[in-house]
Amino acid sequence: MNNIEEALFASWPALEEESFFGWKLRFANGYTKRANSANASVQIDNLCDSQIGYIEEFFKKRKQKAIFRLTSFCTSQEIDDILADRKYRFMDLSMVMTTPLANITHDNSDKCDFLNKTSHWLLIFQKISNARHEGEKTHLMMLNRIIGDTAYAVIEEDGKPVCCGLGVVHKELLGLYDIVTAPGWRGRGLATKICSNLMAWGESIGAKKGYLQVVGSNSIAINLYEKLGFRKSYTYWYRVQPIEAG
């Protein structure tokens, strides 16, 4: 398995996982497609009807449509074509970006706050991002299952939290997650500040490389990450079971 994918699974854990013919079936009560999909964990070149049926049944038992997360380095065009022929919807072409952390320029005058309590940080994230309240319990369970060192960063302005982010270090890889800025505070460099602080923290505890995931159409975020030194490593996308199926 790609070492970044391994770190991704450890840093954004599902509540259930099952291995099936090279696929890692992940489920977390529907909170994010990354944690609720079939992910190729080894090179896979074909997908037969019985395998698709098993995967669809896995998710049906959990009251969810089947979702396949396909990566540019691990799954063949044939698999994407098979799912397309079954009317699986193409969604969210995204990229994984990476950068060596040794390239970071540290600015000790531009610090943010790090919180010790996961639940406190999550309340801030929910408020800033206007996330669905019903997903909060699952999100907290996922955060508490993370395998690796974590850092919960927050920036406050006028006594109110306006930007936050999460860093996870797993086997010398730093993942950046849940980077979000309050609507009225965007465009002021706060997300850059959060990311820079998390990258410095990751390097300080032994991480060698940083990675993150971003939707390919989010040009503003991609531009920010490129300024921080991140470059595209590989792409992934989803194929989602059609609504009328099952």
Backbone as CSV, one residue per row, in Angstrom:
resi,resn,N_x,N_y,N_z,CA_x,CA_y,CA_z,C_x,C_y,C_z
1,MET,0.840,-1.195,0.000,0.000,0.000,0.000,0.878,1.248,0.000
2,ASN,0.465,2.270,-0.721,1.135,3.555,-0.688,1.227,4.043,0.754
3,ASN,2.426,4.530,1.169,2.601,4.903,2.577,1.745,6.094,2.975
4,ILE,1.429,6.959,2.017,0.548,8.080,2.334,-0.877,7.576,2.572
5,GLU,-1.320,6.615,1.766,-2.648,6.047,1.982,-2.720,5.366,3.349
6,GLU,-1.668,4.671,3.728,-1.637,4.041,5.046,-1.766,5.098,6.147
7,ALA,-1.032,6.205,6.004,-1.113,7.277,6.989,-2.497,7.914,6.983
8,LEU,-3.081,8.037,5.807,-4.417,8.621,5.690,-5.441,7.790,6.452
9,PHE,-5.389,6.470,6.289,-6.341,5.604,6.988,-6.142,5.684,8.498
10,ALA,-4.892,5.774,8.948,-4.616,5.851,10.381,-5.003,7.203,10.965
11,SER,-4.858,8.249,10.156,-5.095,9.610,10.630,-6.541,10.045,10.504
12,TRP,-7.292,9.386,9.632,-8.723,9.672,9.469,-9.457,8.326,9.565
13,PRO,-9.499,7.753,10.772,-9.954,6.366,10.927,-11.457,6.200,10.787
14,ALA,-11.834,5.083,10.202,-13.239,4.681,10.179,-13.580,4.013,11.508
15,LEU,-14.868,3.814,11.750,-15.296,3.098,12.950,-15.341,1.595,12.705
16,GLU,-15.470,1.208,11.428,-15.421,-0.202,11.034,-14.542,-0.330,9.800
17,GLU,-13.790,-1.421,9.722,-12.993,-1.716,8.528,-13.003,-3.214,8.259
18,GLU,-13.036,-3.539,6.977,-12.983,-4.945,6.568,-12.173,-5.044,5.285
19,SER,-11.296,-6.025,5.206,-10.508,-6.257,3.992,-11.220,-7.267,3.110
20,PHE,-11.235,-6.978,1.797,-11.963,-7.842,0.858,-11.301,-7.766,-0.509
21,PHE,-10.562,-8.820,-0.895,-9.919,-8.910,-2.209,-9.144,-7.640,-2.568
22,GLY,-8.367,-7.130,-1.608,-7.558,-5.949,-1.865,-8.252,-4.638,-1.574
23,TRP,-9.562,-4.678,-1.334,-10.313,-3.473,-0.995,-10.394,-3.327,0.514
24,LYS,-10.255,-2.122,0.991,-10.471,-1.827,2.402,-11.836,-1.158,2.504
25,LEU,-12.796,-1.891,3.080,-14.158,-1.382,3.225,-14.238,-0.615,4.542
26,ARG,-14.547,0.662,4.455,-14.525,1.536,5.629,-15.903,2.145,5.868
27,PHE,-16.291,2.201,7.137,-17.600,2.774,7.469,-17.496,3.580,8.760
28,ALA,-18.111,4.787,8.750,-18.103,5.661,9.925,-19.403,6.459,9.984
29,ASN,-20.509,5.737,9.964,-21.838,6.352,10.101,-22.113,7.430,9.056
30,GLY,-21.467,7.303,7.896,-21.725,8.241,6.802,-20.978,9.550,6.888
31,TYR,-20.088,9.721,7.878,-19.376,10.995,8.022,-18.148,11.005,7.127
32,THR,-18.210,11.718,6.060,-17.219,11.897,4.998,-17.084,10.638,4.127
33,LYS,-16.954,10.861,2.834,-16.806,9.736,1.904,-15.488,8.997,2.124
34,ARG,-14.453,9.690,2.580,-13.155,9.043,2.803,-13.263,7.894,3.798
35,ALA,-14.119,8.072,4.798,-14.246,7.051,5.849,-15.440,6.140,5.626
36,ASN,-16.109,6.264,4.489,-17.307,5.471,4.205,-17.287,4.988,2.759
37,SER,-16.232,4.269,2.412,-16.052,3.863,1.024,-15.177,2.628,0.935
38,ALA,-15.189,2.032,-0.261,-14.297,0.913,-0.575,-13.036,1.486,-1.196
39,ASN,-11.892,1.252,-0.559,-10.624,1.814,-0.996,-9.684,0.704,-1.432
40,ALA,-9.079,0.856,-2.597,-8.104,-0.129,-3.055,-6.843,-0.006,-2.221
41,SER,-6.437,-1.095,-1.566,-5.248,-1.055,-0.724,-4.040,-1.687,-1.401
42,VAL,-4.253,-2.341,-2.542,-3.171,-2.889,-3.365,-3.538,-2.626,-4.823
43,GLN,-2.617,-2.932,-5.745,-2.923,-2.771,-7.161,-4.069,-3.699,-7.551
44,ILE,-5.137,-3.131,-8.095,-6.315,-3.901,-8.500,-6.625,-3.575,-9.954
45,ASP,-6.731,-4.609,-10.770,-6.930,-4.407,-12.204,-8.306,-4.830,-12.700
46,ASN,-9.063,-5.545,-11.862,-10.382,-5.993,-12.312,-11.324,-6.077,-11.115
47,LEU,-12.613,-6.059,-11.413,-13.639,-6.094,-10.381,-14.832,-6.856,-10.940
48,CYS,-15.089,-8.050,-10.387,-16.151,-8.897,-10.939,-17.496,-8.589,-10.288
49,ASP,-18.566,-9.127,-10.899,-19.923,-8.853,-10.425,-20.130,-9.299,-8.983
50,SER,-19.592,-10.460,-8.637,-19.800,-10.958,-7.274,-19.102,-10.078,-6.241
51,GLN,-17.932,-9.519,-6.603,-17.233,-8.621,-5.682,-18.012,-7.324,-5.502
52,ILE,-18.513,-6.788,-6.594,-19.327,-5.571,-6.494,-20.556,-5.848,-5.642
53,GLY,-21.177,-7.005,-5.855,-22.354,-7.360,-5.082,-22.064,-7.429,-3.586
54,TYR,-20.914,-8.015,-3.237,-20.546,-8.122,-1.818,-20.339,-6.729,-1.210
55,ILE,-19.633,-5.866,-1.962,-19.351,-4.514,-1.458,-20.647,-3.717,-1.327
56,GLU,-21.528,-3.842,-2.311,-22.811,-3.148,-2.224,-23.610,-3.631,-1.019
57,GLU,-23.585,-4.926,-0.747,-24.318,-5.472,0.390,-23.712,-5.001,1.717
58,PHE,-22.385,-4.894,1.757,-21.716,-4.386,2.964,-22.283,-3.027,3.350
59,PHE,-22.396,-2.130,2.366,-22.892,-0.790,2.667,-24.409,-0.762,2.833
60,LYS,-25.117,-1.631,2.106,-26.573,-1.678,2.246,-26.961,-2.047,3.664
61,LYS,-26.231,-2.991,4.271,-26.501,-3.392,5.657,-26.317,-2.222,6.616
62,ARG,-25.546,-1.256,6.206,-25.285,-0.074,7.039,-26.078,1.128,6.552
63,LYS,-27.077,0.851,5.701,-28.027,1.869,5.221,-27.324,3.000,4.479
64,GLN,-26.393,2.605,3.614,-25.657,3.572,2.815,-25.459,3.026,1.408
65,LYS,-25.462,3.894,0.424,-25.107,3.503,-0.929,-23.617,3.159,-0.988
66,ALA,-23.259,2.248,-1.861,-21.850,1.879,-2.010,-21.070,3.038,-2.634
67,ILE,-19.897,3.281,-2.109,-18.997,4.309,-2.623,-17.623,3.675,-2.827
68,PHE,-17.056,3.853,-4.007,-15.697,3.407,-4.295,-14.789,4.631,-4.368
69,ARG,-13.673,4.576,-3.668,-12.656,5.622,-3.778,-11.510,5.050,-4.598
70,LEU,-11.311,5.617,-5.782,-10.337,5.109,-6.741,-9.144,6.063,-6.825
71,THR,-7.935,5.505,-6.871,-6.730,6.320,-6.927,-6.012,6.130,-8.258
72,SER,-5.305,7.168,-8.676,-4.637,7.140,-9.975,-3.493,6.145,-10.018
73,PHE,-2.913,5.789,-8.879,-1.746,4.906,-8.872,-2.099,3.447,-8.588
74,CYS,-3.346,3.169,-8.174,-3.644,1.841,-7.637,-4.765,1.106,-8.363
75,THR,-5.672,1.803,-8.993,-6.796,1.141,-9.652,-6.769,1.412,-11.154
76,SER,-7.134,0.412,-11.915,-7.044,0.508,-13.374,-8.219,1.269,-13.966
77,GLN,-8.035,1.727,-15.206,-9.110,2.385,-15.935,-10.276,1.432,-16.113
78,GLU,-9.977,0.129,-16.227,-11.034,-0.865,-16.407,-12.013,-0.857,-15.244
79,ILE,-11.512,-0.709,-14.026,-12.402,-0.676,-12.862,-13.311,0.546,-12.915
80,ASP,-12.747,1.694,-13.252,-13.566,2.898,-13.370,-14.630,2.717,-14.447
81,ASP,-14.259,2.093,-15.562,-15.216,1.859,-16.649,-16.327,0.911,-16.209
82,ILE,-15.973,-0.128,-15.457,-16.974,-1.083,-14.974,-18.009,-0.376,-14.110
83,LEU,-17.543,0.471,-13.212,-18.466,1.186,-12.338,-19.275,2.225,-13.109
84,ALA,-18.656,2.864,-14.097,-19.380,3.818,-14.928,-20.498,3.119,-15.706
85,ASP,-20.214,1.917,-16.209,-21.232,1.157,-16.934,-22.406,0.798,-16.036
86,ARG,-22.159,0.690,-14.749,-23.224,0.402,-13.788,-23.900,1.689,-13.295
87,LYS,-23.598,2.792,-13.945,-24.197,4.095,-13.646,-23.740,4.674,-12.309
88,TYR,-22.605,4.200,-11.802,-22.041,4.827,-10.615,-21.608,6.248,-10.973
89,ARG,-22.008,7.203,-10.159,-21.732,8.612,-10.441,-20.284,8.977,-10.099
90,PHE,-19.632,9.684,-11.007,-18.292,10.217,-10.778,-18.410,11.451,-9.894
91,MET,-17.625,11.512,-8.815,-17.708,12.652,-7.905,-16.330,13.040,-7.367
92,ASP,-16.159,14.329,-7.166,-15.083,14.908,-6.359,-13.680,14.456,-6.753
93,LEU,-13.297,14.747,-7.987,-11.900,14.529,-8.363,-11.025,15.370,-7.437
94,SER,-10.107,14.715,-6.755,-9.299,15.384,-5.735,-7.837,15.028,-5.928
95,MET,-6.983,15.746,-5.247,-5.563,15.431,-5.315,-4.960,15.332,-3.923
96,VAL,-3.945,14.508,-3.809,-3.112,14.449,-2.617,-1.840,15.227,-2.939
97,MET,-1.529,16.201,-2.103,-0.360,17.045,-2.295,0.637,16.784,-1.163
98,THR,1.913,16.847,-1.488,2.948,16.579,-0.495,4.059,17.630,-0.566
99,THR,4.828,17.721,0.512,5.997,18.595,0.535,6.982,18.109,1.591
100,PRO,8.288,18.217,1.332,9.276,17.928,2.390,9.183,19.000,3.473
101,LEU,9.126,18.589,4.736,9.004,19.566,5.814,10.311,20.300,6.079
102,ALA,11.408,19.778,5.583,12.697,20.453,5.777,12.737,21.804,5.068
103,ASN,11.831,22.027,4.115,11.819,23.279,3.361,11.103,24.415,4.087
104,ILE,10.520,24.136,5.264,9.717,25.137,5.963,10.605,26.264,6.497
105,THR,10.115,27.488,6.335,10.752,28.640,6.971,9.941,28.981,8.211
106,HIS,10.543,28.882,9.393,9.832,29.103,10.642,9.803,30.587,11.007
107,ASP,8.645,31.031,11.482,8.500,32.406,11.967,7.952,32.329,13.388
108,ASN,8.836,32.457,14.375,8.434,32.289,15.765,7.503,33.394,16.262
109,SER,7.365,34.473,15.493,6.495,35.578,15.912,5.050,35.362,15.490
110,ASP,4.805,34.332,14.720,3.472,34.141,14.130,2.868,32.833,14.628
111,LYS,2.655,32.730,15.935,2.198,31.496,16.547,0.670,31.448,16.621
112,CYS,0.141,30.220,16.691,-1.274,30.020,16.966,-1.387,29.202,18.250
113,ASP,-2.602,28.989,18.720,-2.818,28.241,19.959,-3.029,26.767,19.654
114,PHE,-2.544,25.909,20.544,-2.770,24.471,20.454,-3.590,24.039,21.664
115,LEU,-4.668,23.312,21.406,-5.577,22.881,22.464,-5.246,21.468,22.917
116,ASN,-5.496,21.209,24.182,-5.232,19.886,24.743,-6.442,18.973,24.696
117,LYS,-7.628,19.532,24.575,-8.853,18.747,24.669,-9.509,18.607,23.299
118,THR,-9.642,17.374,22.840,-10.211,17.109,21.519,-11.621,17.664,21.388
119,SER,-12.452,17.430,22.397,-13.852,17.856,22.320,-13.971,19.374,22.244
120,HIS,-13.072,20.092,22.902,-13.083,21.557,22.843,-12.769,22.031,21.426
121,TRP,-11.724,21.444,20.831,-11.383,21.814,19.464,-12.528,21.492,18.505
122,LEU,-13.187,20.350,18.692,-14.265,19.959,17.793,-15.428,20.947,17.852
123,LEU,-15.751,21.455,19.038,-16.812,22.455,19.150,-16.455,23.708,18.341
124,ILE,-15.182,24.087,18.387,-14.723,25.238,17.613,-14.831,24.953,16.122
125,PHE,-14.391,23.759,15.701,-14.488,23.380,14.293,-15.936,23.409,13.822
126,GLN,-16.844,22.857,14.623,-18.259,22.831,14.257,-18.795,24.250,14.064
127,LYS,-18.415,25.144,14.958,-18.911,26.519,14.879,-18.363,27.246,13.663
128,ILE,-17.058,27.118,13.432,-16.440,27.845,12.319,-16.935,27.322,10.969
129,SER,-17.080,26.008,10.855,-17.412,25.398,9.564,-18.908,25.231,9.331
130,ASN,-19.729,25.529,10.354,-21.168,25.286,10.263,-21.460,23.840,9.905
131,ALA,-20.652,22.913,10.466,-20.830,21.484,10.196,-22.139,21.002,10.789
132,ARG,-22.668,19.927,10.206,-23.925,19.352,10.682,-23.754,18.853,12.115
133,HIS,-24.629,19.278,12.995,-24.530,18.876,14.392,-24.647,17.373,14.558
134,GLU,-25.464,16.726,13.706,-25.671,15.289,13.866,-24.419,14.476,13.567
135,GLY,-23.433,15.081,12.921,-22.196,14.365,12.645,-21.145,14.548,13.727
136,GLU,-21.446,15.367,14.729,-20.445,15.696,15.746,-20.017,14.471,16.548
137,LYS,-20.960,13.633,16.932,-20.632,12.459,17.749,-19.703,11.511,16.995
138,THR,-20.018,11.272,15.715,-19.169,10.394,14.910,-17.794,11.006,14.701
139,HIS,-17.758,12.298,14.419,-16.483,12.993,14.217,-15.603,12.837,15.458
140,LEU,-16.191,13.018,16.644,-15.425,12.892,17.878,-14.901,11.465,18.060
141,MET,-15.722,10.476,17.747,-15.268,9.089,17.860,-14.103,8.830,16.921
142,MET,-14.166,9.391,15.710,-13.074,9.209,14.759,-11.791,9.872,15.262
143,LEU,-11.908,11.085,15.783,-10.728,11.781,16.300,-10.084,11.003,17.442
144,ASN,-10.918,10.402,18.270,-10.385,9.647,19.407,-9.759,8.316,18.992
145,ARG,-9.993,7.880,17.760,-9.422,6.626,17.268,-8.159,6.839,16.436
146,ILE,-7.728,8.068,16.291,-6.556,8.365,15.465,-5.330,7.627,15.995
147,ILE,-4.583,7.028,15.062,-3.324,6.374,15.400,-2.192,7.317,15.025
148,GLY,-1.614,7.959,16.004,-0.534,8.907,15.743,-0.622,10.092,16.681
149,ASP,0.406,10.932,16.667,0.410,12.156,17.458,-0.484,13.193,16.793
150,THR,-1.240,13.930,17.601,-2.174,14.915,17.064,-1.911,16.300,17.636
151,ALA,-2.239,17.313,16.839,-2.157,18.702,17.289,-3.410,19.428,16.814
152,TYR,-4.092,20.083,17.735,-5.336,20.798,17.440,-5.054,22.294,17.520
153,ALA,-5.018,22.940,16.369,-4.612,24.347,16.294,-5.819,25.267,16.121
154,VAL,-5.744,26.438,16.764,-6.813,27.435,16.703,-6.209,28.823,16.661
155,ILE,-6.828,29.703,15.882,-6.475,31.123,15.887,-7.681,31.906,16.368
156,GLU,-7.463,32.808,17.309,-8.524,33.674,17.814,-8.251,35.123,17.421
157,GLU,-9.315,35.827,17.111,-9.253,37.263,16.858,-10.374,37.910,17.658
158,ASP,-10.038,38.969,18.392,-11.023,39.649,19.236,-11.709,38.685,20.195
159,GLY,-10.939,37.701,20.675,-11.472,36.761,21.651,-12.343,35.670,21.087
160,LYS,-12.450,35.577,19.742,-13.295,34.557,19.119,-12.450,33.681,18.187
161,PRO,-12.678,32.362,18.203,-11.950,31.492,17.268,-12.418,31.734,15.835
162,VAL,-11.473,31.938,14.919,-11.832,32.260,13.538,-11.186,31.311,12.527
163,CYS,-10.260,30.469,12.977,-9.599,29.533,12.074,-9.094,28.365,12.905
164,CYS,-9.164,27.154,12.327,-8.669,25.994,13.058,-8.170,24.935,12.080
165,GLY,-7.446,23.962,12.627,-6.932,22.882,11.803,-6.383,21.776,12.681
166,LEU,-6.206,20.616,12.078,-5.732,19.430,12.775,-4.507,18.878,12.062
167,GLY,-3.490,18.503,12.832,-2.317,17.835,12.290,-2.153,16.471,12.932
168,VAL,-1.807,15.476,12.122,-1.576,14.118,12.630,-0.267,13.598,12.057
169,VAL,0.600,13.102,12.923,1.864,12.509,12.483,1.780,10.997,12.651
170,HIS,1.994,10.288,11.539,1.992,8.822,11.538,3.176,8.351,10.698
171,LYS,4.130,7.683,11.341,5.303,7.142,10.658,6.011,8.200,9.800
172,GLU,6.336,9.305,10.414,7.113,10.393,9.803,6.360,11.134,8.702
173,LEU,5.052,10.928,8.624,4.223,11.666,7.675,3.228,12.529,8.446
174,LEU,3.206,13.815,8.123,2.275,14.749,8.752,1.088,14.985,7.822
175,GLY,-0.111,14.678,8.289,-1.317,14.970,7.531,-2.008,16.204,8.074
176,LEU,-2.466,17.081,7.190,-3.230,18.267,7.575,-4.704,18.013,7.267
177,TYR,-5.553,18.224,8.263,-6.978,17.935,8.134,-7.807,19.077,8.717
178,ASP,-9.048,19.176,8.216,-10.040,20.098,8.783,-9.512,21.524,8.907
179,ILE,-8.835,21.998,7.873,-8.378,23.393,7.857,-9.556,24.261,7.420
180,VAL,-10.022,25.120,8.297,-11.206,25.917,7.972,-11.094,27.299,8.613
181,THR,-11.569,28.303,7.857,-11.579,29.690,8.320,-13.006,30.211,8.298
182,ALA,-13.387,30.968,9.313,-14.727,31.554,9.375,-14.942,32.478,8.174
183,PRO,-16.157,32.491,7.601,-16.417,33.261,6.375,-15.942,34.713,6.416
184,GLY,-16.157,35.408,7.504,-15.789,36.818,7.554,-14.311,37.085,7.719
185,TRP,-13.517,36.012,7.844,-12.086,36.173,8.101,-11.209,35.569,7.006
186,ARG,-11.817,35.173,5.924,-11.042,34.550,4.849,-10.245,35.602,4.067
187,GLY,-9.174,35.143,3.436,-8.343,36.037,2.648,-7.362,36.856,3.457
188,ARG,-7.168,36.506,4.728,-6.255,37.271,5.589,-5.026,36.461,5.987
189,GLY,-4.833,35.306,5.376,-3.648,34.508,5.646,-3.733,33.632,6.879
190,LEU,-4.936,33.471,7.446,-5.064,32.689,8.673,-4.857,31.195,8.425
191,ALA,-5.382,30.694,7.309,-5.177,29.277,6.997,-3.696,28.979,6.753
192,THR,-3.004,29.910,6.119,-1.558,29.760,5.926,-0.846,29.683,7.271
193,LYS,-1.263,30.526,8.195,-0.669,30.547,9.530,-0.906,29.226,10.257
194,ILE,-2.157,28.715,10.179,-2.478,27.431,10.812,-1.610,26.313,10.227
195,CYS,-1.559,26.246,8.901,-0.790,25.182,8.241,0.689,25.274,8.584
196,SER,1.243,26.489,8.573,2.668,26.675,8.875,2.991,26.222,10.290
197,ASN,2.118,26.541,11.232,2.332,26.122,12.615,2.237,24.618,12.764
198,LEU,1.278,24.007,12.096,1.146,22.554,12.170,2.331,21.865,11.500
199,MET,2.823,22.424,10.408,3.985,21.847,9.737,5.226,21.954,10.623
200,ALA,5.392,23.085,11.292,6.525,23.245,12.203,6.415,22.264,13.367
201,TRP,5.209,22.104,13.891,4.996,21.126,14.979,5.347,19.721,14.501
202,GLY,4.864,19.337,13.314,5.132,18.005,12.799,6.618,17.740,12.649
203,GLU,7.335,18.716,12.096,8.784,18.541,11.926,9.472,18.421,13.284
204,SER,8.970,19.139,14.285,9.616,19.138,15.604,9.523,17.786,16.295
205,ILE,8.547,16.947,15.893,8.423,15.621,16.521,8.831,14.495,15.558
206,GLY,9.527,14.865,14.485,10.141,13.847,13.642,9.521,13.597,12.290
207,ALA,8.477,14.321,11.921,7.878,14.130,10.593,8.820,14.662,9.515
208,LYS,8.902,13.945,8.400,9.784,14.329,7.300,9.030,14.933,6.112
209,LYS,7.786,14.528,5.952,7.005,14.968,4.795,5.588,15.314,5.239
210,GLY,5.025,16.346,4.627,3.641,16.718,4.877,2.774,16.331,3.703
211,TYR,1.505,16.014,3.988,0.552,15.709,2.923,-0.817,16.266,3.293
212,LEU,-1.636,16.455,2.301,-3.012,16.906,2.503,-3.836,16.496,1.303
213,GLN,-5.143,16.609,1.438,-6.069,16.268,0.358,-6.922,17.491,0.046
214,VAL,-7.159,17.730,-1.220,-7.945,18.895,-1.608,-8.727,18.568,-2.876
215,VAL,-9.965,19.033,-2.930,-10.793,18.843,-4.117,-10.166,19.616,-5.275
216,GLY,-10.100,18.983,-6.438,-9.399,19.564,-7.576,-9.947,20.887,-8.049
217,SER,-11.224,21.169,-7.782,-11.836,22.426,-8.228,-11.613,23.582,-7.247
218,ASN,-11.033,23.304,-6.094,-10.827,24.339,-5.072,-9.523,25.078,-5.344
219,SER,-9.562,25.960,-6.324,-8.348,26.649,-6.772,-7.762,27.561,-5.698
220,ILE,-8.604,28.133,-4.850,-8.108,29.023,-3.790,-7.248,28.238,-2.810
221,ALA,-7.754,27.074,-2.378,-6.992,26.249,-1.437,-5.722,25.711,-2.086
222,ILE,-5.821,25.283,-3.336,-4.642,24.746,-4.027,-3.554,25.810,-4.139
223,ASN,-3.947,27.025,-4.438,-2.982,28.117,-4.538,-2.297,28.357,-3.193
224,LEU,-3.076,28.300,-2.110,-2.515,28.468,-0.762,-1.492,27.373,-0.474
225,TYR,-1.869,26.123,-0.772,-0.986,25.001,-0.462,0.274,25.021,-1.324
226,GLU,0.146,25.462,-2.573,1.331,25.559,-3.426,2.309,26.603,-2.892
227,LYS,1.789,27.690,-2.339,2.665,28.707,-1.753,3.411,28.162,-0.536
228,LEU,2.811,27.163,0.110,3.466,26.522,1.250,4.452,25.443,0.817
229,GLY,4.527,25.193,-0.489,5.477,24.212,-1.006,4.881,22.883,-1.405
230,PHE,3.568,22.710,-1.254,2.941,21.440,-1.613,2.805,21.303,-3.130
231,ARG,2.975,20.068,-3.617,2.808,19.763,-5.032,1.994,18.470,-5.177
232,LYS,1.315,18.346,-6.290,0.467,17.169,-6.515,1.297,15.901,-6.541
233,SER,0.846,14.898,-5.785,1.487,13.584,-5.766,0.661,12.575,-6.563
234,TYR,-0.641,12.528,-6.330,-1.534,11.659,-7.094,-2.962,12.145,-6.929
235,THR,-3.857,11.601,-7.703,-5.262,11.995,-7.650,-6.129,10.822,-7.198
236,TYR,-7.322,11.148,-6.753,-8.333,10.132,-6.455,-9.706,10.719,-6.736
237,TRP,-10.679,9.860,-6.847,-12.055,10.284,-7.112,-12.988,9.206,-6.578
238,TYR,-14.285,9.529,-6.582,-15.282,8.590,-6.071,-16.233,8.168,-7.182
239,ARG,-16.688,6.933,-7.065,-17.802,6.432,-7.848,-18.894,6.028,-6.844
240,VAL,-20.064,6.651,-6.974,-21.136,6.483,-5.998,-22.306,5.742,-6.634
241,GLN,-22.778,4.716,-5.955,-23.877,3.880,-6.433,-25.090,4.755,-6.768
242,PRO,-25.734,4.499,-7.916,-26.881,5.330,-8.301,-28.030,5.221,-7.313
243,ILE,-28.772,6.292,-7.200,-29.848,6.390,-6.218,-30.888,5.298,-6.399
244,GLU,-31.193,4.964,-7.656,-32.254,3.985,-7.907,-31.827,2.557,-7.604
245,ALA,-30.512,2.348,-7.395,-30.041,0.981,-7.146,-30.366,0.573,-5.722
246,GLY,-30.395,-0.730,-5.505,-30.579,-1.285,-4.159,-31.943,-1.039,-3.601
